[in-house]
Amino acid sequence: MEETEDPGPRTEDGFMVSLLVEGRWSIRALGEDDVRNAVAFLQRDPLINVYLISRLLEERSPAATQIYAVRHNRELVLLASLATNIVLAAAGPSGNQDVLDSAIAMVAERIIARMLPVRAIISPAYLVEKLWERLQTRIDPPTVVRMNQPVYAIRRRFEFPELVQSRYATVDDLDQLVPACAAMHKEEVGIDPLERDTAGYRERIRELIDRRRAIVRVDKGLIVAKCEFSAVSDDAVQLMGVWTHPQFRRRGLARGLLREVCGHLFRRGKNVTLFVNDFNLPAVALYESIGFQRIGMNRALIW
């Protein structure tokens, strides 16, 4: 397990880091003994942090999560998933900003030092802003910037129906679901994932099906609406990829799908979260009309 201690501006592994707060600093990958404290840290805001909680609960080992903990005087101040998609979690924007800035500086150095490319940084907006200030002169600029992505949540409401017209996707749906997911991604991000890695993308969709994390509504053999689960914790499920086939839009299919998915998850003790681009006004209006309430603001940088 790697660790760097930082009593001054230079870490043990040679990085020069400008730290605003003195004290004993460390950054290290999570080990088995760290998981309980990390989950407790994230549970301070379980709906905002559902993705990282899900990673910790589901991976075979803490090492597989590639989550690093930054501590100041042995107190956990920041968690950072440093896979190709970077996700951060802190105690909140009202904490000690100098401590947070110093923790972000250490994470930035770790990102620069590693061999993995950065594909995306998606986190609460204030954390992305601080991290990008440290990285913007040292890595290529992102292809896509989504400055404001409101995070929404809806808590259990049992008047919502169960799955009736919608169902879990099966492997028989794969040939339709892959292009549907790719079309949704291209609409939202402007990047066609099938052009980057057709086989890898298909396998990721297959994995969602195998793990019962894809819901579809089918009409006469055609997927007309769908969504997936990007994260599942004890408290919540985070939805992604809410999409309606272009030929079937403005018929209430997404509303019906979401109500059924939420009702299904409510009965399993889950709250439901998602985030959306702020300029996607029809989607924002849909979520709010169903009862989703804004709980935070994400920012996404995508390469």
C-alpha positions in Angstrom: 0.0 0.0 0.0 1.6 3.2 -1.1 1.6 6.3 1.1 3.2 9.7 1.1 3.7 11.8 4.2 4.2 15.5 3.8 5.5 17.6 6.7 6.4 20.4 4.3 6.1 21.3 0.6 7.7 18.2 -0.7 6.3 14.7 -0.5 8.4 11.6 0.1 8.2 10.5 -3.5 9.6 13.8 -4.7 6.6 15.8 -5.8 6.6 19.5 -5.1 3.2 20.4 -3.6 2.2 23.8 -2.4 0.2 23.1 0.7 -1.6 26.0 2.5 -1.9 24.1 5.8 0.9 22.7 7.8 0.7 19.3 9.6 1.0 15.7 8.8 -0.4 14.9 5.4 -0.8 11.5 3.7 -2.3 10.1 0.5 -2.7 6.4 0.1 -4.9 3.8 -1.7 -7.6 2.4 0.5 -6.8 -1.0 2.2 -9.1 -3.4 3.9 -8.8 -1.6 7.2 -9.9 1.7 5.6 -13.2 0.7 4.1 -15.4 1.1 7.2 -14.2 4.6 7.8 -14.4 5.6 4.2 -18.0 4.4 3.9 -18.8 6.3 7.1 -17.2 9.5 5.6 -19.3 9.1 2.4 -22.5 8.4 4.4 -22.5 12.0 5.6 -24.1 12.7 2.3 -25.3 9.3 1.0 -27.3 10.5 -2.0 -24.5 12.8 -3.3 -21.9 10.1 -2.8 -23.9 7.1 -4.0 -21.4 6.3 -6.7 -18.3 6.0 -4.5 -20.3 4.1 -1.8 -21.4 1.7 -4.5 -17.8 1.1 -5.6 -16.7 0.4 -2.1 -19.5 -2.0 -1.4 -19.3 -3.9 -4.7 -15.6 -4.3 -5.7 -13.9 -7.5 -4.8 -11.2 -5.6 -2.9 -10.4 -2.0 -1.9 -7.5 -2.0 -4.3 -9.8 -2.6 -7.2 -11.7 0.6 -6.5 -8.5 2.7 -7.1 -9.9 5.1 -4.4 -7.3 7.2 -2.5 -7.8 8.8 0.9 -6.2 12.1 1.8 -5.7 12.6 5.5 -4.5 15.7 7.5 -3.2 14.9 11.0 -4.8 11.4 10.5 -8.2 12.8 9.8 -9.9 11.9 6.5 -10.6 15.0 4.5 -11.0 13.8 0.9 -11.7 10.6 -1.1 -10.7 10.3 -4.7 -11.5 7.6 -7.2 -8.5 7.7 -9.6 -9.5 5.3 -12.3 -9.8 6.8 -15.8 -13.0 8.4 -14.6 -12.1 10.6 -11.6 -14.7 11.1 -8.8 -14.1 13.1 -5.6 -15.9 13.4 -2.3 -15.2 15.8 0.6 -16.9 16.8 3.8 -18.7 19.6 2.0 -18.2 23.1 0.7 -18.5 24.7 4.1 -15.4 23.0 5.5 -11.9 24.5 5.9 -11.0 25.6 2.4 -7.3 25.7 3.0 -7.3 22.1 4.1 -9.4 21.1 1.1 -7.2 23.0 -1.3 -4.1 21.3 0.1 -5.8 17.9 -0.2 -6.8 18.6 -3.8 -3.2 19.6 -4.6 -2.0 16.2 -3.4 -4.6 14.4 -5.5 -3.6 16.5 -8.6 0.0 15.3 -8.2 -1.1 11.7 -7.9 -3.1 12.1 -11.1 -0.1 13.5 -13.0 2.2 10.8 -11.7 0.1 7.8 -12.7 0.1 6.2 -16.1 -3.7 6.1 -16.7 -5.2 8.7 -19.1 -8.0 10.9 -17.8 -11.3 10.2 -19.5 -13.6 12.2 -17.3 -13.8 14.2 -14.0 -17.3 14.2 -12.6 -17.9 15.4 -9.1 -19.5 18.2 -7.1 -18.8 21.4 -9.1 -16.7 23.1 -6.4 -14.4 20.1 -6.2 -14.0 19.9 -10.0 -13.2 23.6 -10.1 -10.4 23.3 -7.5 -8.9 20.2 -9.1 -9.0 21.7 -12.6 -7.1 24.8 -11.3 -4.3 22.4 -10.4 -4.4 20.4 -13.7 -5.3 22.8 -16.4 -1.7 23.7 -17.4 -0.5 20.1 -17.1 -2.9 18.0 -19.2 -4.8 18.5 -22.4 -8.1 20.5 -22.2 -11.3 18.4 -22.1 -13.3 17.8 -25.2 -16.6 18.4 -23.5 -17.3 20.7 -20.5 -20.6 20.5 -18.6 -20.4 23.4 -16.1 -23.6 22.7 -14.3 -25.3 19.4 -13.9 -28.0 19.6 -11.2 -28.2 16.5 -9.0 -31.7 15.4 -8.2 -33.2 12.9 -5.7 -36.6 11.5 -4.9 -37.3 9.8 -1.7 -39.7 6.8 -1.3 -43.3 7.5 -2.4 -45.4 4.4 -2.5 -48.1 5.8 -4.8 -45.7 5.1 -7.7 -46.4 1.8 -9.6 -44.3 -1.3 -9.8 -42.7 -2.4 -13.1 -45.7 -3.2 -15.4 -45.0 -1.9 -18.9 -41.2 -1.8 -18.2 -38.9 -4.7 -17.3 -35.3 -5.6 -16.7 -33.4 -6.0 -20.0 -32.2 -9.4 -21.0 -29.4 -10.6 -23.2 -31.9 -10.8 -26.0 -32.2 -7.0 -25.9 -28.5 -6.4 -26.2 -28.4 -5.8 -30.0 -31.0 -3.0 -29.6 -29.8 -1.7 -26.2 -26.2 -1.1 -27.3 -27.1 1.4 -30.1 -29.8 3.0 -27.8 -27.2 3.6 -25.1 -24.7 4.9 -27.6 -27.3 7.3 -29.2 -28.2 8.7 -25.8 -24.5 9.2 -25.0 -23.9 11.0 -28.3 -26.9 13.2 -27.7 -25.8 14.2 -24.2 -22.0 14.4 -24.7 -21.4 14.7 -28.4 -19.2 11.6 -28.5 -20.1 8.3 -30.1 -18.8 5.6 -27.7 -19.1 2.9 -30.5 -16.5 4.8 -32.5 -14.0 4.6 -29.7 -14.3 1.0 -28.6 -17.2 -1.0 -30.1 -16.4 -4.3 -28.4 -15.6 -2.8 -25.0 -18.8 -0.7 -25.0 -20.9 -3.6 -25.9 -19.4 -5.6 -23.1 -20.1 -2.8 -20.6 -23.8 -2.8 -21.7 -23.9 -6.6 -21.4 -22.5 -6.3 -17.9 -25.3 -3.9 -16.9 -27.8 -6.5 -18.2 -26.1 -9.3 -16.3 -26.2 -7.3 -13.1 -29.9 -6.4 -13.6 -29.1 -2.7 -14.0 -30.9 -1.9 -17.3 -34.6 -1.3 -17.6 -36.4 -1.2 -20.9 -39.9 -0.6 -22.2 -40.6 -2.5 -25.4 -43.4 -2.0 -27.9 -43.8 -4.5 -30.7 -40.3 -5.7 -30.3 -38.7 -2.3 -30.3 -37.1 -0.6 -27.3 -39.0 2.7 -27.0 -37.6 3.9 -23.6 -34.8 2.8 -21.3 -32.6 3.7 -18.4 -29.7 2.1 -16.4 -28.4 2.1 -12.9 -24.9 3.6 -12.6 -24.6 3.0 -8.9 -26.4 1.0 -6.1 -25.9 1.5 -2.4 -27.9 0.5 0.7 -29.7 3.8 0.6 -30.1 4.7 -3.1 -29.8 3.9 -6.7 -28.4 6.4 -9.2 -30.0 6.4 -12.6 -28.3 7.2 -15.9 -29.2 7.1 -19.6 -32.9 8.0 -19.4 -33.8 7.9 -23.1 -36.8 7.7 -25.4 -36.6 6.5 -29.0 -36.8 9.6 -31.2 -39.9 8.3 -33.0 -41.8 7.9 -29.8 -41.0 11.1 -28.0 -43.5 13.5 -26.4 -45.9 10.6 -25.6 -45.1 10.3 -21.9 -43.0 7.2 -22.2 -40.1 8.5 -20.2 -42.5 9.6 -17.5 -44.1 6.2 -17.3 -40.8 4.5 -17.3 -39.4 6.6 -14.5 -42.5 6.3 -12.3 -42.3 2.5 -12.6 -38.5 2.4 -12.0 -38.9 4.6 -9.0 -41.8 2.7 -7.6 -39.9 -0.6 -8.1 -36.9 0.8 -6.3 -38.9 2.4 -3.5 -40.4 -1.0 -2.6 -36.8 -2.3 -2.2 -35.9 0.4 0.3 -34.1 2.7 -2.1 -34.2 6.4 -2.8 -33.4 7.4 -6.4 -30.9 10.0 -7.6 -29.7 11.2 -11.0 -28.0 14.3 -12.5 -28.8 16.1 -15.7 -27.4 18.9 -17.9 -28.9 22.2 -16.9 -29.6 23.1 -20.5 -31.7 20.0 -21.0 -34.9 21.9 -20.0 -37.4 19.2 -21.0 -35.5 16.6 -18.9 -35.3 19.0 -15.9 -39.0 19.7 -16.2 -39.8 16.0 -16.4 -37.8 15.1 -13.3 -39.2 18.0 -11.2 -42.8 17.2 -12.3 -42.4 13.7 -11.0 -41.1 14.9 -7.7 -37.3 14.9 -7.9 -35.8 17.7 -5.9 -32.4 19.3 -6.5 -29.8 18.3 -3.9 -26.5 19.4 -5.4 -24.6 20.5 -8.5 -22.1 18.5 -10.4 -19.6 19.5 -13.0 -18.2 17.2 -15.8 -15.0 17.5 -17.8 -14.9 14.8 -20.5 -12.0 13.8 -22.8 
